[in-house]
């Protein structure tokens, strides 16, 4: 879970971060107390979505940027409701 350590180091240097992570890692990631994390209901290894699903990947990235702009509390976590889909529409 080095992403949590890297995120904290960036935040300490004044660089805001958002971790995008599959919800299966929720407990481990939240224990690291990251500043902002966006959880998806996607499978391990594909937190942004399926290969070639550009629409879903762009949606996840837009939501992560929205979280970066809107989070007002430390350790803000958000779960996207969209289920994993195996092929683009």
PyMOL Python script that loads the backbone (N, CA, C, O; Angstrom):
from pymol import cmd

cmd.read_pdbstr("""\
ATOM      1  N   UNK A   1       0.830  -1.185   0.000  1.00  0.00           N
ATOM      2  CA  UNK A   1       0.000   0.000   0.000  1.00  0.00           C
ATOM      3  C   UNK A   1       0.875   1.250   0.000  1.00  0.00           C
ATOM      4  O   UNK A   1       0.591   2.223   0.699  1.00  0.00           O
ATOM      5  N   UNK A   2       1.939   1.209  -0.790  1.00  0.00           N
ATOM      6  CA  UNK A   2       2.857   2.337  -0.834  1.00  0.00           C
ATOM      7  C   UNK A   2       2.190   3.609  -1.351  1.00  0.00           C
ATOM      8  O   UNK A   2       2.686   4.708  -1.103  1.00  0.00           O
ATOM      9  N   UNK A   3       1.072   3.475  -2.065  1.00  0.00           N
ATOM     10  CA  UNK A   3       0.392   4.665  -2.582  1.00  0.00           C
ATOM     11  C   UNK A   3      -0.023   5.594  -1.436  1.00  0.00           C
ATOM     12  O   UNK A   3       0.002   6.814  -1.595  1.00  0.00           O
ATOM     13  N   UNK A   4      -0.393   5.044  -0.311  1.00  0.00           N
ATOM     14  CA  UNK A   4      -0.745   5.865   0.849  1.00  0.00           C
ATOM     15  C   UNK A   4       0.442   6.618   1.400  1.00  0.00           C
ATOM     16  O   UNK A   4       0.323   7.785   1.773  1.00  0.00           O
ATOM     17  N   UNK A   5       1.590   5.960   1.455  1.00  0.00           N
ATOM     18  CA  UNK A   5       2.811   6.613   1.942  1.00  0.00           C
ATOM     19  C   UNK A   5       3.247   7.727   0.987  1.00  0.00           C
ATOM     20  O   UNK A   5       3.621   8.815   1.425  1.00  0.00           O
ATOM     21  N   UNK A   6       3.196   7.453  -0.303  1.00  0.00           N
ATOM     22  CA  UNK A   6       3.573   8.462  -1.298  1.00  0.00           C
ATOM     23  C   UNK A   6       2.615   9.645  -1.230  1.00  0.00           C
ATOM     24  O   UNK A   6       3.040  10.798  -1.298  1.00  0.00           O
ATOM     25  N   UNK A   7       1.337   9.362  -1.096  1.00  0.00           N
ATOM     26  CA  UNK A   7       0.336  10.422  -0.999  1.00  0.00           C
ATOM     27  C   UNK A   7       0.615  11.323   0.203  1.00  0.00           C
ATOM     28  O   UNK A   7       0.558  12.548   0.090  1.00  0.00           O
ATOM     29  N   UNK A   8       0.911  10.725   1.336  1.00  0.00           N
ATOM     30  CA  UNK A   8       1.201  11.532   2.529  1.00  0.00           C
ATOM     31  C   UNK A   8       2.447  12.384   2.334  1.00  0.00           C
ATOM     32  O   UNK A   8       2.483  13.533   2.775  1.00  0.00           O
ATOM     33  N   UNK A   9       3.474  11.836   1.677  1.00  0.00           N
ATOM     34  CA  UNK A   9       4.698  12.605   1.422  1.00  0.00           C
ATOM     35  C   UNK A   9       4.403  13.793   0.499  1.00  0.00           C
ATOM     36  O   UNK A   9       4.902  14.894   0.728  1.00  0.00           O
ATOM     37  N   UNK A  10       3.599  13.573  -0.536  1.00  0.00           N
ATOM     38  CA  UNK A  10       3.217  14.673  -1.433  1.00  0.00           C
ATOM     39  C   UNK A  10       2.434  15.734  -0.673  1.00  0.00           C
ATOM     40  O   UNK A  10       2.691  16.928  -0.822  1.00  0.00           O
ATOM     41  N   UNK A  11       1.478  15.298   0.141  1.00  0.00           N
ATOM     42  CA  UNK A  11       0.665  16.245   0.904  1.00  0.00           C
ATOM     43  C   UNK A  11       1.538  17.058   1.855  1.00  0.00           C
ATOM     44  O   UNK A  11       1.319  18.258   2.016  1.00  0.00           O
ATOM     45  N   UNK A  12       2.523  16.424   2.487  1.00  0.00           N
ATOM     46  CA  UNK A  12       3.427  17.129   3.397  1.00  0.00           C
ATOM     47  C   UNK A  12       4.249  18.178   2.662  1.00  0.00           C
ATOM     48  O   UNK A  12       4.653  19.184   3.246  1.00  0.00           O
ATOM     49  N   UNK A  13       4.496  17.933   1.367  1.00  0.00           N
ATOM     50  CA  UNK A  13       5.242  18.898   0.548  1.00  0.00           C
ATOM     51  C   UNK A  13       4.326  19.964  -0.049  1.00  0.00           C
ATOM     52  O   UNK A  13       4.792  20.826  -0.795  1.00  0.00           O
ATOM     53  N   UNK A  14       3.030  19.920   0.268  1.00  0.00           N
ATOM     54  CA  UNK A  14       2.097  20.926  -0.215  1.00  0.00           C
ATOM     55  C   UNK A  14       1.444  20.591  -1.546  1.00  0.00           C
ATOM     56  O   UNK A  14       0.814  21.450  -2.163  1.00  0.00           O
ATOM     57  N   UNK A  15       1.590  19.344  -1.994  1.00  0.00           N
ATOM     58  CA  UNK A  15       0.983  18.919  -3.257  1.00  0.00           C
ATOM     59  C   UNK A  15      -0.264  18.106  -2.938  1.00  0.00           C
ATOM     60  O   UNK A  15      -0.152  17.006  -2.398  1.00  0.00           O
ATOM     61  N   UNK A  16      -1.451  18.618  -3.257  1.00  0.00           N
ATOM     62  CA  UNK A  16      -2.677  17.883  -2.939  1.00  0.00           C
ATOM     63  C   UNK A  16      -2.816  16.624  -3.790  1.00  0.00           C
ATOM     64  O   UNK A  16      -2.423  16.598  -4.957  1.00  0.00           O
ATOM     65  N   UNK A  17      -3.379  15.589  -3.188  1.00  0.00           N
ATOM     66  CA  UNK A  17      -3.517  14.295  -3.861  1.00  0.00           C
ATOM     67  C   UNK A  17      -4.919  13.730  -3.694  1.00  0.00           C
ATOM     68  O   UNK A  17      -5.644  14.075  -2.761  1.00  0.00           O
ATOM     69  N   UNK A  18      -5.279  12.855  -4.619  1.00  0.00           N
ATOM     70  CA  UNK A  18      -6.472  12.023  -4.511  1.00  0.00           C
ATOM     71  C   UNK A  18      -6.034  10.614  -4.900  1.00  0.00           C
ATOM     72  O   UNK A  18      -5.489  10.403  -5.984  1.00  0.00           O
ATOM     73  N   UNK A  19      -6.271   9.663  -4.020  1.00  0.00           N
ATOM     74  CA  UNK A  19      -6.000   8.264  -4.337  1.00  0.00           C
ATOM     75  C   UNK A  19      -7.257   7.693  -4.972  1.00  0.00           C
ATOM     76  O   UNK A  19      -8.352   7.870  -4.438  1.00  0.00           O
ATOM     77  N   UNK A  20      -7.117   7.012  -6.100  1.00  0.00           N
ATOM     78  CA  UNK A  20      -8.231   6.295  -6.725  1.00  0.00           C
ATOM     79  C   UNK A  20      -7.949   4.813  -6.509  1.00  0.00           C
ATOM     80  O   UNK A  20      -6.929   4.294  -6.960  1.00  0.00           O
ATOM     81  N   UNK A  21      -8.869   4.135  -5.812  1.00  0.00           N
ATOM     82  CA  UNK A  21      -8.611   2.770  -5.370  1.00  0.00           C
ATOM     83  C   UNK A  21      -9.882   1.939  -5.446  1.00  0.00           C
ATOM     84  O   UNK A  21     -10.981   2.447  -5.225  1.00  0.00           O
ATOM     85  N   UNK A  22      -9.725   0.668  -5.759  1.00  0.00           N
ATOM     86  CA  UNK A  22     -10.860  -0.260  -5.724  1.00  0.00           C
ATOM     87  C   UNK A  22     -11.342  -0.396  -4.287  1.00  0.00           C
ATOM     88  O   UNK A  22     -10.533  -0.428  -3.360  1.00  0.00           O
ATOM     89  N   UNK A  23     -12.638  -0.473  -4.101  1.00  0.00           N
ATOM     90  CA  UNK A  23     -13.240  -0.519  -2.775  1.00  0.00           C
ATOM     91  C   UNK A  23     -12.787  -1.729  -1.959  1.00  0.00           C
ATOM     92  O   UNK A  23     -12.889  -1.710  -0.732  1.00  0.00           O
ATOM     93  N   UNK A  24     -12.295  -2.768  -2.603  1.00  0.00           N
ATOM     94  CA  UNK A  24     -11.832  -3.955  -1.900  1.00  0.00           C
ATOM     95  C   UNK A  24     -10.692  -3.614  -0.929  1.00  0.00           C
ATOM     96  O   UNK A  24     -10.477  -4.339   0.042  1.00  0.00           O
ATOM     97  N   UNK A  25      -9.971  -2.533  -1.176  1.00  0.00           N
ATOM     98  CA  UNK A  25      -8.859  -2.120  -0.320  1.00  0.00           C
ATOM     99  C   UNK A  25      -9.260  -1.064   0.708  1.00  0.00           C
ATOM    100  O   UNK A  25      -8.397  -0.490   1.372  1.00  0.00           O
ATOM    101  N   UNK A  26     -10.540  -0.807   0.842  1.00  0.00           N
ATOM    102  CA  UNK A  26     -11.040   0.285   1.694  1.00  0.00           C
ATOM    103  C   UNK A  26     -10.432   0.280   3.101  1.00  0.00           C
ATOM    104  O   UNK A  26      -9.905   1.298   3.551  1.00  0.00           O
ATOM    105  N   UNK A  27     -10.502  -0.840   3.785  1.00  0.00           N
ATOM    106  CA  UNK A  27     -10.002  -0.899   5.166  1.00  0.00           C
ATOM    107  C   UNK A  27      -8.536  -0.564   5.275  1.00  0.00           C
ATOM    108  O   UNK A  27      -8.128   0.207   6.144  1.00  0.00           O
ATOM    109  N   UNK A  28      -7.745  -1.140   4.399  1.00  0.00           N
ATOM    110  CA  UNK A  28      -6.296  -0.890   4.434  1.00  0.00           C
ATOM    111  C   UNK A  28      -5.964   0.559   4.101  1.00  0.00           C
ATOM    112  O   UNK A  28      -5.109   1.171   4.742  1.00  0.00           O
ATOM    113  N   UNK A  29      -6.638   1.099   3.104  1.00  0.00           N
ATOM    114  CA  UNK A  29      -6.336   2.469   2.689  1.00  0.00           C
ATOM    115  C   UNK A  29      -6.777   3.461   3.764  1.00  0.00           C
ATOM    116  O   UNK A  29      -6.026   4.380   4.090  1.00  0.00           O
ATOM    117  N   UNK A  30      -7.963   3.296   4.314  1.00  0.00           N
ATOM    118  CA  UNK A  30      -8.442   4.233   5.328  1.00  0.00           C
ATOM    119  C   UNK A  30      -7.584   4.191   6.586  1.00  0.00           C
ATOM    120  O   UNK A  30      -7.453   5.200   7.280  1.00  0.00           O
ATOM    121  N   UNK A  31      -6.999   3.033   6.887  1.00  0.00           N
ATOM    122  CA  UNK A  31      -6.111   2.935   8.047  1.00  0.00           C
ATOM    123  C   UNK A  31      -4.871   3.806   7.875  1.00  0.00           C
ATOM    124  O   UNK A  31      -4.247   4.201   8.859  1.00  0.00           O
ATOM    125  N   UNK A  32      -4.515   4.104   6.631  1.00  0.00           N
ATOM    126  CA  UNK A  32      -3.348   4.950   6.356  1.00  0.00           C
ATOM    127  C   UNK A  32      -3.682   6.435   6.465  1.00  0.00           C
ATOM    128  O   UNK A  32      -2.786   7.277   6.422  1.00  0.00           O
ATOM    129  N   UNK A  33      -4.953   6.755   6.605  1.00  0.00           N
ATOM    130  CA  UNK A  33      -5.443   8.123   6.778  1.00  0.00           C
ATOM    131  C   UNK A  33      -4.998   9.076   5.667  1.00  0.00           C
ATOM    132  O   UNK A  33      -4.382  10.107   5.938  1.00  0.00           O
ATOM    133  N   UNK A  34      -5.313   8.729   4.419  1.00  0.00           N
ATOM    134  CA  UNK A  34      -4.966   9.640   3.327  1.00  0.00           C
ATOM    135  C   UNK A  34      -5.842  10.882   3.359  1.00  0.00           C
ATOM    136  O   UNK A  34      -6.918  10.879   3.958  1.00  0.00           O
ATOM    137  N   UNK A  35      -5.382  11.931   2.719  1.00  0.00           N
ATOM    138  CA  UNK A  35      -6.137  13.188   2.703  1.00  0.00           C
ATOM    139  C   UNK A  35      -7.458  13.044   1.954  1.00  0.00           C
ATOM    140  O   UNK A  35      -8.506  13.467   2.443  1.00  0.00           O
ATOM    141  N   UNK A  36      -7.404  12.443   0.761  1.00  0.00           N
ATOM    142  CA  UNK A  36      -8.591  12.260  -0.072  1.00  0.00           C
ATOM    143  C   UNK A  36      -8.468  10.938  -0.808  1.00  0.00           C
ATOM    144  O   UNK A  36      -7.411  10.610  -1.346  1.00  0.00           O
ATOM    145  N   UNK A  37      -9.562  10.179  -0.827  1.00  0.00           N
ATOM    146  CA  UNK A  37      -9.544   8.914  -1.559  1.00  0.00           C
ATOM    147  C   UNK A  37     -10.898   8.690  -2.221  1.00  0.00           C
ATOM    148  O   UNK A  37     -11.951   8.895  -1.618  1.00  0.00           O
ATOM    149  N   UNK A  38     -10.838   8.269  -3.466  1.00  0.00           N
ATOM    150  CA  UNK A  38     -12.033   7.950  -4.243  1.00  0.00           C
ATOM    151  C   UNK A  38     -12.044   6.439  -4.450  1.00  0.00           C
ATOM    152  O   UNK A  38     -11.156   5.890  -5.103  1.00  0.00           O
ATOM    153  N   UNK A  39     -13.036   5.779  -3.903  1.00  0.00           N
ATOM    154  CA  UNK A  39     -13.168   4.331  -4.061  1.00  0.00           C
ATOM    155  C   UNK A  39     -14.117   4.030  -5.211  1.00  0.00           C
ATOM    156  O   UNK A  39     -15.128   4.706  -5.397  1.00  0.00           O
ATOM    157  N   UNK A  40     -13.773   3.008  -5.974  1.00  0.00           N
ATOM    158  CA  UNK A  40     -14.644   2.553  -7.050  1.00  0.00           C
ATOM    159  C   UNK A  40     -15.065   1.116  -6.769  1.00  0.00           C
ATOM    160  O   UNK A  40     -14.415   0.408  -5.999  1.00  0.00           O
ATOM    161  N   UNK A  41     -16.151   0.695  -7.395  1.00  0.00           N
ATOM    162  CA  UNK A  41     -16.625  -0.688  -7.259  1.00  0.00           C
ATOM    163  C   UNK A  41     -16.033  -1.568  -8.360  1.00  0.00           C
ATOM    164  O   UNK A  41     -16.621  -2.575  -8.757  1.00  0.00           O
ATOM    165  N   UNK A  42     -14.877  -1.172  -8.835  1.00  0.00           N
ATOM    166  CA  UNK A  42     -14.213  -1.908  -9.903  1.00  0.00           C
ATOM    167  C   UNK A  42     -13.298  -2.987  -9.321  1.00  0.00           C
ATOM    168  O   UNK A  42     -12.979  -2.967  -8.133  1.00  0.00           O
ATOM    169  N   UNK A  43     -12.890  -3.910 -10.156  1.00  0.00           N
ATOM    170  CA  UNK A  43     -12.071  -5.029  -9.699  1.00  0.00           C
ATOM    171  C   UNK A  43     -10.640  -4.580  -9.409  1.00  0.00           C
ATOM    172  O   UNK A  43     -10.192  -3.530  -9.871  1.00  0.00           O
ATOM    173  N   UNK A  44      -9.932  -5.411  -8.625  1.00  0.00           N
ATOM    174  CA  UNK A  44      -8.542  -5.116  -8.302  1.00  0.00           C
ATOM    175  C   UNK A  44      -7.729  -4.949  -9.581  1.00  0.00           C
ATOM    176  O   UNK A  44      -7.887  -5.705 -10.539  1.00  0.00           O
ATOM    177  N   UNK A  45      -6.875  -3.964  -9.576  1.00  0.00           N
ATOM    178  CA  UNK A  45      -6.023  -3.719 -10.719  1.00  0.00           C
ATOM    179  C   UNK A  45      -6.637  -2.843 -11.793  1.00  0.00           C
ATOM    180  O   UNK A  45      -5.957  -2.444 -12.738  1.00  0.00           O
ATOM    181  N   UNK A  46      -7.915  -2.544 -11.654  1.00  0.00           N
ATOM    182  CA  UNK A  46      -8.602  -1.703 -12.645  1.00  0.00           C
ATOM    183  C   UNK A  46      -9.494  -0.666 -11.959  1.00  0.00           C
ATOM    184  O   UNK A  46     -10.699  -0.627 -12.208  1.00  0.00           O
ATOM    185  N   UNK A  47      -8.919   0.163 -11.110  1.00  0.00           N
ATOM    186  CA  UNK A  47      -9.739   1.121 -10.375  1.00  0.00           C
ATOM    187  C   UNK A  47     -10.416   2.157 -11.266  1.00  0.00           C
ATOM    188  O   UNK A  47     -11.418   2.752 -10.870  1.00  0.00           O
ATOM    189  N   UNK A  48      -9.878   2.379 -12.467  1.00  0.00           N
ATOM    190  CA  UNK A  48     -10.497   3.348 -13.384  1.00  0.00           C
ATOM    191  C   UNK A  48     -11.532   2.711 -14.290  1.00  0.00           C
ATOM    192  O   UNK A  48     -12.325   3.423 -14.907  1.00  0.00           O
ATOM    193  N   UNK A  49     -11.546   1.387 -14.386  1.00  0.00           N
ATOM    194  CA  UNK A  49     -12.492   0.697 -15.257  1.00  0.00           C
ATOM    195  C   UNK A  49     -11.799  -0.264 -16.194  1.00  0.00           C
ATOM    196  O   UNK A  49     -10.582  -0.439 -16.141  1.00  0.00           O
ATOM    197  N   UNK A  50     -12.581  -0.882 -17.047  1.00  0.00           N
ATOM    198  CA  UNK A  50     -12.081  -1.890 -17.975  1.00  0.00           C
ATOM    199  C   UNK A  50     -11.209  -1.272 -19.066  1.00  0.00           C
ATOM    200  O   UNK A  50     -11.359  -0.093 -19.388  1.00  0.00           O
ATOM    201  N   UNK A  51     -10.305  -2.060 -19.631  1.00  0.00           N
ATOM    202  CA  UNK A  51      -9.511  -1.565 -20.760  1.00  0.00           C
ATOM    203  C   UNK A  51     -10.428  -1.091 -21.889  1.00  0.00           C
ATOM    204  O   UNK A  51     -11.439  -1.724 -22.192  1.00  0.00           O
ATOM    205  N   UNK A  52     -10.066   0.003 -22.489  1.00  0.00           N
ATOM    206  CA  UNK A  52     -10.769   0.610 -23.625  1.00  0.00           C
ATOM    207  C   UNK A  52     -12.115   1.242 -23.248  1.00  0.00           C
ATOM    208  O   UNK A  52     -12.814   1.748 -24.126  1.00  0.00           O
ATOM    209  N   UNK A  53     -12.491   1.223 -21.976  1.00  0.00           N
ATOM    210  CA  UNK A  53     -13.729   1.869 -21.543  1.00  0.00           C
ATOM    211  C   UNK A  53     -13.414   3.330 -21.223  1.00  0.00           C
ATOM    212  O   UNK A  53     -13.436   3.753 -20.067  1.00  0.00           O
ATOM    213  N   UNK A  54     -13.127   4.072 -22.262  1.00  0.00           N
ATOM    214  CA  UNK A  54     -12.684   5.459 -22.128  1.00  0.00           C
ATOM    215  C   UNK A  54     -13.733   6.316 -21.421  1.00  0.00           C
ATOM    216  O   UNK A  54     -13.389   7.192 -20.627  1.00  0.00           O
ATOM    217  N   UNK A  55     -14.987   6.071 -21.703  1.00  0.00           N
ATOM    218  CA  UNK A  55     -16.070   6.835 -21.072  1.00  0.00           C
ATOM    219  C   UNK A  55     -16.034   6.672 -19.551  1.00  0.00           C
ATOM    220  O   UNK A  55     -16.105   7.661 -18.821  1.00  0.00           O
ATOM    221  N   UNK A  56     -15.927   5.445 -19.077  1.00  0.00           N
ATOM    222  CA  UNK A  56     -15.900   5.197 -17.626  1.00  0.00           C
ATOM    223  C   UNK A  56     -14.614   5.730 -17.010  1.00  0.00           C
ATOM    224  O   UNK A  56     -14.650   6.323 -15.932  1.00  0.00           O
ATOM    225  N   UNK A  57     -13.493   5.531 -17.667  1.00  0.00           N
ATOM    226  CA  UNK A  57     -12.220   6.011 -17.145  1.00  0.00           C
ATOM    227  C   UNK A  57     -12.232   7.532 -17.001  1.00  0.00           C
ATOM    228  O   UNK A  57     -11.753   8.067 -16.001  1.00  0.00           O
ATOM    229  N   UNK A  58     -12.774   8.218 -17.989  1.00  0.00           N
ATOM    230  CA  UNK A  58     -12.870   9.677 -17.925  1.00  0.00           C
ATOM    231  C   UNK A  58     -13.803  10.104 -16.794  1.00  0.00           C
ATOM    232  O   UNK A  58     -13.542  11.098 -16.116  1.00  0.00           O
ATOM    233  N   UNK A  59     -14.882   9.361 -16.590  1.00  0.00           N
ATOM    234  CA  UNK A  59     -15.816   9.669 -15.500  1.00  0.00           C
ATOM    235  C   UNK A  59     -15.111   9.572 -14.145  1.00  0.00           C
ATOM    236  O   UNK A  59     -15.255  10.457 -13.302  1.00  0.00           O
ATOM    237  N   UNK A  60     -14.360   8.508 -13.944  1.00  0.00           N
ATOM    238  CA  UNK A  60     -13.647   8.330 -12.672  1.00  0.00           C
ATOM    239  C   UNK A  60     -12.636   9.463 -12.475  1.00  0.00           C
ATOM    240  O   UNK A  60     -12.526  10.010 -11.378  1.00  0.00           O
ATOM    241  N   UNK A  61     -11.915   9.810 -13.507  1.00  0.00           N
ATOM    242  CA  UNK A  61     -10.946  10.904 -13.388  1.00  0.00           C
ATOM    243  C   UNK A  61     -11.628  12.239 -13.090  1.00  0.00           C
ATOM    244  O   UNK A  61     -11.132  13.026 -12.283  1.00  0.00           O
ATOM    245  N   UNK A  62     -12.770  12.495 -13.744  1.00  0.00           N
ATOM    246  CA  UNK A  62     -13.516  13.736 -13.455  1.00  0.00           C
ATOM    247  C   UNK A  62     -13.980  13.754 -11.996  1.00  0.00           C
ATOM    248  O   UNK A  62     -13.898  14.786 -11.330  1.00  0.00           O
ATOM    249  N   UNK A  63     -14.460  12.625 -11.509  1.00  0.00           N
ATOM    250  CA  UNK A  63     -14.918  12.556 -10.118  1.00  0.00           C
ATOM    251  C   UNK A  63     -13.765  12.748  -9.140  1.00  0.00           C
ATOM    252  O   UNK A  63     -13.944  13.355  -8.084  1.00  0.00           O
ATOM    253  N   UNK A  64     -12.587  12.239  -9.480  1.00  0.00           N
ATOM    254  CA  UNK A  64     -11.438  12.429  -8.590  1.00  0.00           C
ATOM    255  C   UNK A  64     -11.025  13.904  -8.550  1.00  0.00           C
ATOM    256  O   UNK A  64     -10.664  14.418  -7.492  1.00  0.00           O
ATOM    257  N   UNK A  65     -11.076  14.576  -9.687  1.00  0.00           N
ATOM    258  CA  UNK A  65     -10.781  16.015  -9.696  1.00  0.00           C
ATOM    259  C   UNK A  65     -11.849  16.807  -8.944  1.00  0.00           C
ATOM    260  O   UNK A  65     -11.541  17.784  -8.260  1.00  0.00           O
ATOM    261  N   UNK A  66     -13.088  16.384  -9.074  1.00  0.00           N
ATOM    262  CA  UNK A  66     -14.170  17.040  -8.325  1.00  0.00           C
ATOM    263  C   UNK A  66     -13.942  16.874  -6.817  1.00  0.00           C
ATOM    264  O   UNK A  66     -14.163  17.809  -6.047  1.00  0.00           O
ATOM    265  N   UNK A  67     -13.502  15.689  -6.402  1.00  0.00           N
ATOM    266  CA  UNK A  67     -13.211  15.461  -4.985  1.00  0.00           C
ATOM    267  C   UNK A  67     -12.056  16.352  -4.530  1.00  0.00           C
ATOM    268  O   UNK A  67     -12.091  16.905  -3.431  1.00  0.00           O
ATOM    269  N   UNK A  68     -11.053  16.487  -5.359  1.00  0.00           N
ATOM    270  CA  UNK A  68      -9.917  17.344  -5.024  1.00  0.00           C
ATOM    271  C   UNK A  68     -10.372  18.783  -4.784  1.00  0.00           C
ATOM    272  O   UNK A  68      -9.871  19.449  -3.878  1.00  0.00           O
ATOM    273  N   UNK A  69     -11.307  19.258  -5.581  1.00  0.00           N
ATOM    274  CA  UNK A  69     -11.807  20.626  -5.449  1.00  0.00           C
ATOM    275  C   UNK A  69     -12.775  20.800  -4.279  1.00  0.00           C
ATOM    276  O   UNK A  69     -12.820  21.861  -3.656  1.00  0.00           O
ATOM    277  N   UNK A  70     -13.550  19.752  -3.983  1.00  0.00           N
ATOM    278  CA  UNK A  70     -14.650  19.929  -3.032  1.00  0.00           C
ATOM    279  C   UNK A  70     -14.369  19.464  -1.603  1.00  0.00           C
ATOM    280  O   UNK A  70     -15.090  19.853  -0.685  1.00  0.00           O
ATOM    281  N   UNK A  71     -13.362  18.658  -1.398  1.00  0.00           N
ATOM    282  CA  UNK A  71     -13.106  18.122  -0.053  1.00  0.00           C
ATOM    283  C   UNK A  71     -12.734  19.252   0.896  1.00  0.00           C
ATOM    284  O   UNK A  71     -11.816  20.027   0.628  1.00  0.00           O
ATOM    285  N   UNK A  72     -13.453  19.335   2.001  1.00  0.00           N
ATOM    286  CA  UNK A  72     -13.181  20.379   2.991  1.00  0.00           C
ATOM    287  C   UNK A  72     -12.669  19.803   4.308  1.00  0.00           C
ATOM    288  O   UNK A  72     -12.144  20.537   5.145  1.00  0.00           O
ATOM    289  N   UNK A  73     -12.815  18.518   4.490  1.00  0.00           N
ATOM    290  CA  UNK A  73     -12.378  17.854   5.721  1.00  0.00           C
ATOM    291  C   UNK A  73     -11.173  16.965   5.436  1.00  0.00           C
ATOM    292  O   UNK A  73     -11.070  16.400   4.347  1.00  0.00           O
ATOM    293  N   UNK A  74     -10.264  16.832   6.390  1.00  0.00           N
ATOM    294  CA  UNK A  74      -9.168  15.888   6.188  1.00  0.00           C
ATOM    295  C   UNK A  74      -9.701  14.459   6.157  1.00  0.00           C
ATOM    296  O   UNK A  74     -10.719  14.152   6.778  1.00  0.00           O
ATOM    297  N   UNK A  75      -9.020  13.610   5.445  1.00  0.00           N
ATOM    298  CA  UNK A  75      -9.376  12.195   5.328  1.00  0.00           C
ATOM    299  C   UNK A  75     -10.771  12.006   4.736  1.00  0.00           C
ATOM    300  O   UNK A  75     -11.587  11.257   5.273  1.00  0.00           O
ATOM    301  N   UNK A  76     -11.033  12.687   3.637  1.00  0.00           N
ATOM    302  CA  UNK A  76     -12.305  12.577   2.945  1.00  0.00           C
ATOM    303  C   UNK A  76     -12.291  11.360   2.025  1.00  0.00           C
ATOM    304  O   UNK A  76     -11.372  11.184   1.225  1.00  0.00           O
ATOM    305  N   UNK A  77     -13.316  10.527   2.147  1.00  0.00           N
ATOM    306  CA  UNK A  77     -13.436   9.337   1.296  1.00  0.00           C
ATOM    307  C   UNK A  77     -14.798   9.357   0.611  1.00  0.00           C
ATOM    308  O   UNK A  77     -15.811   9.717   1.211  1.00  0.00           O
ATOM    309  N   UNK A  78     -14.797   8.964  -0.656  1.00  0.00           N
ATOM    310  CA  UNK A  78     -16.021   8.915  -1.442  1.00  0.00           C
ATOM    311  C   UNK A  78     -16.059   7.599  -2.197  1.00  0.00           C
ATOM    312  O   UNK A  78     -15.046   7.157  -2.740  1.00  0.00           O
ATOM    313  N   UNK A  79     -17.227   6.974  -2.232  1.00  0.00           N
ATOM    314  CA  UNK A  79     -17.415   5.732  -2.981  1.00  0.00           C
ATOM    315  C   UNK A  79     -18.304   6.021  -4.182  1.00  0.00           C
ATOM    316  O   UNK A  79     -19.440   6.470  -4.027  1.00  0.00           O
ATOM    317  N   UNK A  80     -17.782   5.763  -5.383  1.00  0.00           N
ATOM    318  CA  UNK A  80     -18.612   5.914  -6.585  1.00  0.00           C
ATOM    319  C   UNK A  80     -19.585   4.739  -6.665  1.00  0.00           C
ATOM    320  O   UNK A  80     -19.185   3.598  -6.432  1.00  0.00           O
ATOM    321  N   UNK A  81     -20.842   4.990  -6.985  1.00  0.00           N
ATOM    322  CA  UNK A  81     -21.837   3.920  -7.002  1.00  0.00           C
ATOM    323  C   UNK A  81     -21.789   3.022  -8.239  1.00  0.00           C
ATOM    324  O   UNK A  81     -22.388   1.946  -8.239  1.00  0.00           O
ATOM    325  N   UNK A  82     -21.091   3.445  -9.286  1.00  0.00           N
ATOM    326  CA  UNK A  82     -21.103   2.704 -10.545  1.00  0.00           C
ATOM    327  C   UNK A  82     -20.418   1.344 -10.414  1.00  0.00           C
ATOM    328  O   UNK A  82     -19.303   1.247  -9.900  1.00  0.00           O
ATOM    329  N   UNK A  83     -21.093   0.304 -10.880  1.00  0.00           N
ATOM    330  CA  UNK A  83     -20.521  -1.046 -10.867  1.00  0.00           C
ATOM    331  C   UNK A  83     -19.546  -1.210 -12.023  1.00  0.00           C
ATOM    332  O   UNK A  83     -19.622  -0.497 -13.024  1.00  0.00           O
ATOM    333  N   UNK A  84     -18.643  -2.146 -11.875  1.00  0.00           N
ATOM    334  CA  UNK A  84     -17.682  -2.451 -12.942  1.00  0.00           C
ATOM    335  C   UNK A  84     -18.424  -3.007 -14.148  1.00  0.00           C
ATOM    336  O   UNK A  84     -19.349  -3.807 -14.004  1.00  0.00           O
ATOM    337  N   UNK A  85     -18.024  -2.588 -15.310  1.00  0.00           N
ATOM    338  CA  UNK A  85     -18.588  -3.161 -16.527  1.00  0.00           C
ATOM    339  C   UNK A  85     -17.420  -3.662 -17.375  1.00  0.00           C
ATOM    340  O   UNK A  85     -16.370  -3.024 -17.439  1.00  0.00           O
ATOM    341  N   UNK A  86     -17.615  -4.802 -18.019  1.00  0.00           N
ATOM    342  CA  UNK A  86     -16.509  -5.472 -18.696  1.00  0.00           C
ATOM    343  C   UNK A  86     -16.198  -4.916 -20.073  1.00  0.00           C
ATOM    344  O   UNK A  86     -15.108  -5.150 -20.595  1.00  0.00           O
ATOM    345  N   UNK A  87     -17.112  -4.198 -20.666  1.00  0.00           N
ATOM    346  CA  UNK A  87     -16.868  -3.662 -22.003  1.00  0.00           C
ATOM    347  C   UNK A  87     -17.444  -2.258 -22.111  1.00  0.00           C
ATOM    348  O   UNK A  87     -18.452  -1.947 -21.477  1.00  0.00           O
ATOM    349  N   UNK A  88     -16.819  -1.425 -22.897  1.00  0.00           N
ATOM    350  CA  UNK A  88     -17.374  -0.086 -23.089  1.00  0.00           C
ATOM    351  C   UNK A  88     -18.711  -0.127 -23.797  1.00  0.00           C
ATOM    352  O   UNK A  88     -19.008  -1.059 -24.544  1.00  0.00           O
ATOM    353  N   UNK A  89     -19.498   0.879 -23.557  1.00  0.00           N
ATOM    354  CA  UNK A  89     -20.820   0.953 -24.198  1.00  0.00           C
ATOM    355  C   UNK A  89     -20.717   1.475 -25.600  1.00  0.00           C
ATOM    356  O   UNK A  89     -21.731   1.603 -26.287  1.00  0.00           O
TER     357      UNK A  89
END
""", "prot")
cmd.dss("prot")
cmd.show_as("cartoon", "prot")
cmd.util.cbc("prot")
cmd.orient("prot")
